Amino acid sequence: AMGISAVNALRMVHAVARLVALLQLSEVLREGRPSRSPPVPAAPAQDSQRADIIEGMQVEMTAMAIPCQVSFQAGTEKRVYLSAKGALLEHLELLQADPGLLLRAESLPPSAAPSPGAAGAGADGLRGEVLHSSPGIVLAEPAPTRLNYGIVMATAPLLGANPFADANVPRWLHMHVRPTVKGLLRVVRLAPTRKGGLLTMIKTLADGHWVLSFQDTERVENAVQMANEQARRVRALHKTVAGMVVESLVSLVL
């Protein structure tokens, strides 16, 4: 039997396949034939690498970071800070004001450009960071040599985290850890070469679980609110952009 994440991943693969088909149909109606280039904005692989939040990376700990404790090994508790990170979250206000930036090529104002060292420039650089990023919940230990920075200890995808307080110990926070988007893409890429195809490979996507301990119930509530609010904003942006794509396709048909 498939786990929750495997079932949702299979649905997403089919949904993306339908979306790509609609975009290719749009090109046929507009140009007379499908293009050889991807039907959605693409970005170089180095943008994906830069956007990743990985273990061992130093990240800035903003005012939203909430102290807690976690134990990934029996008898060993570590003091960490919980926060939400990712390239999409960094540029969320800009994209909420103009979500079409993800669908068209144009120059960006200097204040919206990707940070120094990012692959690409202007809109392409930002688009690459955002499209290849996956916003996440981050647990970071305080950096010993850099004030207000932390060293990433663990990450979990923001969407699907579904945090909730423990019913018996209100200072404990439960958080679902689903497989990453990159894990799903690896499964999709390898499926044609493996026995059983996609249905067999996708069963390898396993769900995880965190239990975090906070000093008081107020901080648990703050953590739940922070994670849910950031996830809500990301989903709203995704919904808006998807609606713009569908609307453009409908206008071509009509």
N, C-alpha and C positions, 0 to 999 in steps of 0.2 A: 504494500500500500504506500501511496505517496504522502509525504508530510505536507503541512499547510503551505510552506514556501514553495515546494515543488509544484503543487496544484496551481498556485497563483502565478508562478513563473511560466507554466505551460499556457495559461490563459493570456499572459502578457506577450509571449512569443507569437501566438495566433493573432492577437490584436495588432501587434506591430506589422506582421505580414500583411494584414488587411490594409493598414494605413499606407504601407509602401506601395501596395497594388493601386490604391486610390491616387497616390501621388504620380505614379507612372501613367495612369489613365489620364490624369490632368495634362501631362506632357504630350500624350498622343493627341488629345483634343486640341491642344494649343499649337503644337509643332508638327503634328502628323506622324511622329514616331517617338519612342522613348529615348531619352538621352543615355549615353554611356556613363555619365557621371551620376553620383548618388542623388536620389530625389529629395534628400534633406541636406541641410548644411553640414559639411564634413570638416574635420579639423585634423592637423597632423598628429601623429602618435605622441610627440613630445609634449603637446598640450595636455594630453591625458595624464602623463607622468607627473607633470608639474602640479596638476589639480589634486592628485591623490593625497590624502591624509593617511600616513602610515606610521606604524610603531617605531619609536625612536626619534621621530621628527619633533623639532621644537615649534610650538605654537603659542601665540599670544593668548593670555588668559584675560578676557574682558570682565566687565562687571557682572555679566550673566553667569560666569563660572561659579559653580556651587560645590563647596567642600563635602566630601563623603569618604567612606571607607569601603574597600572591596577586598575579597580574598579569592584568588584563583588557585591557591594551593592550601591544603589543610594546615591550620595553625599559623598561617601567614596573612596578616591584614596589612594593607597599604593605604595610606592617606593620599587621596587623589582629588582632582577637581573635575566635575562634570560640566560639559558645555557642548554646544552645537557648532560644527565647523564645516567648511566647504566653500569652493569658489562660487557656487550658486548663491549661497547665503551672503557672501561678501558683496555681490552685485544685485541683490534682490530688490532693493528700492528702485534702482535704475530700471530694471526689467519690469517691475510692476507698473512704472510710469509709461513705459513704451515696450511692451512684450514683443512687438514686431521686430525688434533688433535681432531676435534669434532666427528670423526668417528672411532677412534681407541683408544685402551687403552695402554698407555705407560707413562713412567716417564717424567716429565717436568723439564727443568732447573730451579734451585732455583729462578732465577729472574722472572720466569713466574708463580710461584706458587700463589695460592689464598692468599689474605691478612690474617694476623693472626686472628684466631677466626672463619674462614670459616669452614663449615662442610665438611668433607672429606679432602683428601690430594692429592697433585700432580695433574695429569691429570684429575682424577675423580672429584676433588674439583673444578677445573676451569671449567670443562665441565658442572658440575651441575649449577654453577653460570650463565654461558652463556646461556645454553639451557632453563633455567627457568626465564631468565631475559627478560625485554621488554624495550629497550632504550626509553628514554622519554625526552620531553622538560620540563624543570623545572623552575618554578618561585619561587625564594627564597628571603626572607627578610634578611637583614644583621643580623648576630647573635650578640646580645648585649655584649657577654662576650668572644667571640673568633674571633680573627682577620682573615680575608680572608675566613670566613665560613658563611654560610647562613642557615636559617631555612626554609624548604620547605613549601610553601604556597599552591601550586597547581602543578599538573603534567598533561601532555598530551602525548599520544604515539607519538614517533618521526615519525614513518612511517605513512603517511597519514595526517601529519600536514599541508602540502601545504601552507606555509606562503606567503602572498602577501601584498604589500602596498595599502592603500586605494586610490582610484582614485581621490577623492576630497580633502582629507587631507593626504598628503604624509608622515606625521610624525606618522600616525597610521598604525599599522600592524595587519592584520587579520590572525587568525590561526584556522584551523579546529581541533576539539577535538573529535576523534572517540572513541568508546568504547574500553576498554582494552582487551588484550588477555585473561586475567583471567575472565573477564565478559563473553566473548564468550565461554570459556571452561565450565563455570557454566551453561550457557544456554544448551550446548551440553549434559552435565551430567544430567540435570534435564528434558530434553525434553521427554525421554521415559515415564516419570511418569506423564506428564501433558497432558490435553486434547488438541488435535490439533497437538501434537508432535513438531518436530523441526521447521516446518514452522510457527507455532503460536508463539513459544517461542522466535524465533530469531527476531521477530518484536519488542521485548522489547528493543533491542539494539538501543539506541538513540544517535544522533550526537549532539555535542556541538560546541561552538564558543567563541574564545577570541578576544578582541580588545585591543591591547597594544599601549600605547602612548610613543614615544621616543622624546629625546631632539632635534634631527635633522634627516634629511633624510638619512644621511650617516650611522647613527646607525641602521636605519631600513634596509638599504641595507646589512649591516654587519650581522644583525640577520637572514635575508633571506638566505644569502650566507652560514652562519654557519649551519643552520638547513638543507638546501638542500645538502650541502657537506657531512655532517654526515649521512644523509639518503642514499645518493648515495653510500657511502662506505659500509654501512650495507647491502644494496640490492646486491651490487657486491659480498660480502662474501656469502650471502644466495644463490645467483645464482651459485657461484663456488661449494659450498658444494652439492647443489642439482644436479649439473652436474656430480660430482664425484659419487654420488649414482646411477644415471641413467647409467653412463658409466660402473660401476661395474655390474649392472644387464644385460646390453647388452652383456658384455663379457661372462657372464655365458650362455646366450641363444645361442650366436654364438659359 
